[in-house]
Amino acid sequence: MKPLLCFDVDGTLRDNVHHQVSLSTQKALRMLKQNGYHMIISSGRGLDSLKKTGIMDMFQWDGFVCNNGQLVLDAQKKEISHAFMDPQAVEEVIAIAKQYDYAVTLKSKQRIITKEPDEYVLQTQKYFHNQIPPVGHYHGQPVEAMIVYGPMGYDYAPFLKVKGVHVLPGESTYADVTIAGLSKATGIQQLMHLLGLHEYIAFGDSLNDVDMFKEATISVAMGQGNEQLKQMATYVTKPIEDDGIYHACLHLGLIQEGK
């Protein structure tokens, strides 16, 4: 039985300069589908953000893990599971961020950001090519996940003290704040159960892929990716701008040149 193939989006399928899926990556994905592999998206992006990339409709995906495991969808984009953060944890994260004058995005039905965009928000926006939400206030609305914007290389140590959250520093000036106990790996397990599969290969580039890599049969890190992630990967492929996905699939024997 062939393994499930799980792809991160930003820095893995989609570059962070032109914000596109390269022709070589598109070719590899088509060949993988022709070879009978089930393929899913496993991303830190929320559903609204993922839709705007166009990737959801670019290929025949077999499922979607969004917000690092908070939302899991099947191939028809129907919800399998959907979790929300504890309101007390949301309030604590916002309070700590206010102490340090950091902005926070709340991923809710109507996204908001807690203060006017600063240099960290703008740098992250450039990295992801996302829209910055309007400034707003938390008043108990359901929140799937949060983004805290701090200096490049910041460890977000004050936020680690908040009970029930998982803090995942990104490859730009931000960290994802999600629900402890949920991750890309737990979302993937739900989709494997649905598809009747028992192992998976993971492709990623940043620290929010660590849990996914730990449970993978084979893990592939992008050449330009996070150094810590590359150290734990089964295989480090070429950077995304050098056809990394295509070369990884060739190396692993998932596709063959000229076929």
PAZA-439547 format. One line per 8 residues: number of its first residue (from 1); their letters; for each residue x, y negated, z negated of C-alpha. Coordinates in pm, 1 decimal, padded with zeros to 6 digits. Each point is the difference from the previous one (the first is absolute). Layout:
# residues N
NUM = a = X/Y/Z | ...
//
This chain:
# residues 259
1 = mkpllcfd = 00000.0/00000.0/00000.0 | 00142.1/-00335.1/00100.7 | 00060.8/-00261.5/-00271.8 | -00195.6/-00320.8/-00029.6 | 00193.7/-00303.2/00127.4 | -00033.6/-00309.4/-00222.9 | 00109.0/-00343.0/00124.0 | 00052.5/-00322.4/-00188.6
9 = vdgtlrdn = -00085.1/-00308.6/00207.6 | 00219.0/-00305.0/-00059.8 | 00366.0/00065.7/00068.7 | -00081.8/00354.6/00115.9 | -00256.0/-00010.5/00281.5 | -00017.4/-00378.3/00030.4 | 00305.6/-00224.5/-00005.2 | 00019.0/-00303.9/-00226.3
17 = vhhqvsls = 00131.1/-00240.4/00264.5 | -00234.2/00031.8/00297.0 | -00266.0/00190.4/-00200.7 | -00049.2/00255.4/00275.1 | 00010.4/00376.7/00046.2 | 00280.8/00066.3/00246.6 | -00054.1/00188.2/00324.4 | 00227.5/00281.1/-00121.0
25 = tqkalrml = -00204.4/00039.7/-00319.0 | -00323.2/00003.2/00198.7 | 00150.2/00266.1/00228.0 | 00105.5/00211.3/-00299.9 | -00345.5/-00020.3/-00157.4 | -00168.6/00106.3/00324.8 | 00239.0/00294.5/00032.9 | -00058.3/00102.5/-00360.7
33 = kqngyhmi = -00375.3/-00000.2/00053.5 | 00041.0/00201.9/00320.7 | 00207.5/00249.4/-00199.0 | -00289.7/00054.4/-00238.2 | 00115.3/-00188.2/-00309.2 | -00242.2/-00164.9/-00238.6 | 00114.2/-00356.3/-00071.8 | -00105.9/-00253.6/-00261.0
41 = issgrgld = 00080.3/-00356.9/-00101.2 | 00132.5/-00039.8/-00355.7 | 00036.5/-00369.8/-00077.3 | 00012.1/-00258.3/-00273.3 | -00233.3/-00214.1/00207.7 | -00363.5/-00033.6/-00093.8 | -00264.5/00104.6/00250.6 | -00070.3/-00357.8/00108.2
49 = slkktgim = 00368.9/-00067.2/00058.3 | 00057.9/00331.8/00176.1 | -00287.9/-00063.5/00239.9 | 00157.1/-00327.6/00109.9 | 00317.4/00177.1/00115.6 | -00197.8/00192.9/00264.2 | 00180.2/00320.0/-00095.4 | -00312.2/00175.3/-00129.3
57 = dmfqwdgf = -00148.8/00003.4/00350.8 | 00327.0/00045.3/00188.7 | 00007.8/00379.0/-00046.0 | -00220.0/00288.8/-00108.5 | 00099.1/00006.6/-00365.0 | -00119.7/00278.1/-00227.5 | -00034.2/-00220.3/-00307.2 | 00114.2/-00311.4/-00179.9
65 = vcnngqlv = 00155.4/-00064.9/-00339.8 | -00031.5/-00370.6/-00085.6 | 00120.7/-00213.4/-00291.3 | 00254.6/00264.7/-00100.9 | -00269.1/00259.6/-00071.5 | -00285.0/-00215.2/-00134.3 | -00210.8/00059.0/00310.2 | -00002.9/00318.1/00211.2
73 = ldaqkkei = -00194.4/00032.3/00325.9 | -00056.2/00294.0/00233.5 | 00043.2/-00001.0/00378.0 | -00342.0/-00167.1/00043.7 | 00105.1/-00272.0/-00251.0 | -00245.3/00127.3/-00261.2 | 00101.6/-00033.6/-00364.7 | 00135.1/00305.9/-00176.2
81 = shafmdpq = 00097.3/-00191.3/-00312.8 | 00006.6/-00363.7/-00107.4 | 00148.5/-00121.1/-00331.0 | 00008.5/-00342.7/-00165.3 | 00235.0/-00153.8/-00253.6 | -00087.5/-00037.7/-00366.5 | -00120.7/-00362.0/-00052.1 | 00220.6/-00040.7/-00308.0
89 = aveeviai = 00306.6/00098.9/00202.4 | -00095.5/-00251.2/00268.9 | -00028.3/-00276.0/-00258.6 | 00335.3/00091.6/-00157.9 | 00181.0/-00002.7/00335.2 | -00147.5/-00340.7/00085.0 | 00097.0/-00137.1/-00344.2 | 00361.8/00117.0/00031.6
97 = akqydyav = 00024.3/-00138.6/00351.5 | -00129.0/-00336.2/-00124.4 | 00275.6/-00012.0/-00261.7 | 00261.9/00031.8/00275.2 | -00192.6/-00214.0/00250.6 | -00033.6/00293.5/00241.0 | -00293.0/00032.0/00237.7 | -00216.3/00312.1/-00000.4
105 = tlkskqri = -00222.6/00131.0/00277.5 | -00301.5/00199.0/-00113.2 | -00109.5/00262.7/00249.4 | -00374.8/-00011.6/-00041.3 | -00300.7/-00027.2/00231.0 | 00094.1/-00364.0/00048.8 | 00375.6/-00030.4/-00043.6 | 00127.6/-00292.5/-00204.3
113 = itkepdey = 00337.3/-00134.3/-00108.5 | 00041.8/-00154.9/-00344.3 | 00196.8/-00311.3/00101.6 | 00103.6/-00197.9/00303.7 | 00251.4/00193.9/00213.8 | 00364.2/-00052.5/-00100.9 | 00325.0/00106.5/00169.3 | -00040.4/00361.8/-00112.3
121 = vlqtqkyf = -00352.1/00026.2/00139.4 | 00103.6/-00158.9/00329.1 | 00300.2/00230.2/00038.8 | -00215.7/00307.1/-00062.2 | -00264.0/-00130.4/00240.2 | 00267.1/-00029.7/00268.1 | 00122.6/00352.9/-00077.5 | -00345.5/00156.3/00039.1
129 = hnqippvg = -00156.2/-00250.7/00240.7 | -00304.1/-00008.4/-00228.8 | -00249.5/-00275.8/-00067.2 | 00032.3/-00170.5/-00337.9 | -00332.6/00017.0/-00185.5 | -00167.3/-00307.5/-00150.8 | 00081.4/-00109.3/-00354.4 | -00254.3/00135.9/-00245.0
137 = hyhgqpve = -00060.8/00127.2/-00353.3 | -00050.2/00344.2/-00148.8 | -00340.3/00036.4/-00161.3 | -00025.5/00376.3/-00039.9 | -00053.3/00095.7/00363.3 | 00118.9/00351.8/00099.8 | 00370.0/-00003.0/00092.3 | 00163.2/00285.1/00190.1
145 = amivygpm = 00360.1/-00117.9/-00035.2 | 00208.8/-00313.6/-00041.1 | 00307.2/-00164.6/00147.7 | 00235.6/-00205.0/-00216.2 | 00242.4/-00232.4/00180.9 | 00344.4/-00047.1/-00153.6 | 00364.8/-00050.1/00101.2 | 00174.8/00241.1/00236.0
153 = gydyapfl = 00151.5/00284.5/-00201.9 | -00207.1/-00078.3/-00312.4 | -00075.9/00306.2/-00215.6 | -00342.1/-00124.2/-00125.8 | 00090.7/00127.6/-00348.5 | -00264.2/-00205.2/-00189.8 | -00275.5/00164.6/00203.1 | 00119.7/00350.3/-00084.2
161 = kvkgvhvl = -00139.1/-00046.5/-00350.7 | -00360.3/-00017.8/00123.1 | -00177.9/00324.5/-00085.9 | -00150.2/00197.7/00285.1 | 00182.6/-00161.8/00290.2 | 00274.3/00105.3/00237.9 | 00236.1/-00272.3/00125.8 | 00164.5/00053.3/00339.2
169 = pgestyad = 00252.5/-00269.0/00106.1 | -00004.1/-00049.7/00377.0 | 00258.0/-00077.3/00264.7 | -00083.6/-00370.3/-00008.8 | -00100.2/-00246.4/-00272.7 | -00285.2/00200.5/-00150.8 | -00101.9/00308.0/-00196.6 | -00311.0/00214.5/00033.6
177 = vtiaglsk = -00183.4/00050.4/-00329.3 | -00218.0/00308.7/00013.9 | -00171.8/00252.9/-00226.6 | 00229.2/00227.3/-00199.0 | -00046.5/00364.6/00096.4 | -00107.0/-00077.8/00354.4 | 00244.6/-00021.5/00288.4 | 00046.6/00077.6/00364.7
185 = atgiqqlm = 00079.4/00356.6/-00110.9 | -00332.9/00047.9/-00180.1 | -00186.5/-00138.3/00301.0 | 00187.0/00234.3/00232.2 | -00089.6/00296.0/-00221.4 | -00369.5/-00084.0/00043.9 | 00034.3/-00008.7/00378.0 | 00200.3/00323.9/00008.2
193 = hllglhey = -00277.9/00170.2/-00196.1 | -00256.0/-00136.0/00246.7 | 00203.5/00117.5/00300.0 | 00094.3/00336.0/-00148.5 | 00373.0/-00076.2/00007.5 | 00261.4/00073.2/-00266.4 | 00308.7/-00204.9/00080.8 | 00092.5/-00330.5/00158.0
201 = iafgdsln = 00280.7/-00202.4/00155.3 | 00025.7/-00363.5/-00112.0 | 00138.4/-00297.8/00192.1 | 00069.7/-00323.3/-00191.2 | 00233.0/-00289.1/-00074.1 | -00070.0/-00155.4/-00341.2 | -00045.9/00071.9/-00370.4 | -00374.7/00053.5/00028.2
209 = dvdmfkea = 00093.1/00314.9/00194.3 | 00194.2/00157.3/-00290.2 | -00290.6/00205.3/-00138.5 | -00090.9/00110.8/00352.4 | 00359.3/00112.0/00060.2 | 00018.8/00193.9/-00328.6 | -00286.0/00230.3/00100.2 | 00091.4/00035.5/00368.7
217 = tisvamgq = 00147.4/00313.7/00154.0 | 00212.4/-00229.5/00217.0 | 00044.5/-00374.5/-00050.6 | 00127.6/-00238.5/00267.4 | 00131.6/-00345.4/-00092.4 | 00038.8/-00272.9/00258.1 | 00358.5/-00112.3/00058.3 | -00069.1/-00360.5/-00100.8
225 = gneqlkqm = -00197.1/00109.1/-00304.9 | 00051.2/-00023.2/-00373.6 | 00331.0/00150.6/-00115.7 | -00154.8/00182.2/-00296.1 | -00256.2/00161.8/00227.2 | 00266.5/00102.2/00251.0 | 00196.8/00173.4/-00274.8 | -00294.1/00225.0/-00083.6
233 = atyvtkpi = -00104.3/00068.7/00361.6 | 00049.9/00331.9/00175.7 | 00104.7/-00188.7/00312.5 | 00086.4/-00362.3/00075.4 | -00087.9/-00090.6/00356.3 | 00100.7/-00299.7/00208.3 | -00146.4/-00343.1/-00083.6 | -00346.6/-00082.7/00127.8
241 = eddgiyha = 00142.3/-00232.0/00265.9 | 00212.9/00289.9/00132.6 | -00290.7/00241.3/00060.3 | 00024.7/00153.3/-00346.5 | -00329.1/00191.8/00005.2 | 00065.2/00149.8/00341.5 | 00350.9/00112.5/-00095.7 | -00121.8/00148.9/-00328.6
249 = clhlgliq = -00266.4/00204.3/00178.1 | 00260.0/00129.0/00245.8 | 00243.7/00081.4/-00281.2 | -00263.8/00195.7/-00193.3 | -00114.0/00186.4/00310.4 | -00351.9/-00140.3/-00020.3 | 00024.5/-00113.9/00362.6 | 00235.5/00079.1/00287.3
257 = egk = 00153.5/-00239.4/00246.9 | -00163.1/00020.8/00342.6 | -00299.9/00197.8/-00124.3
//
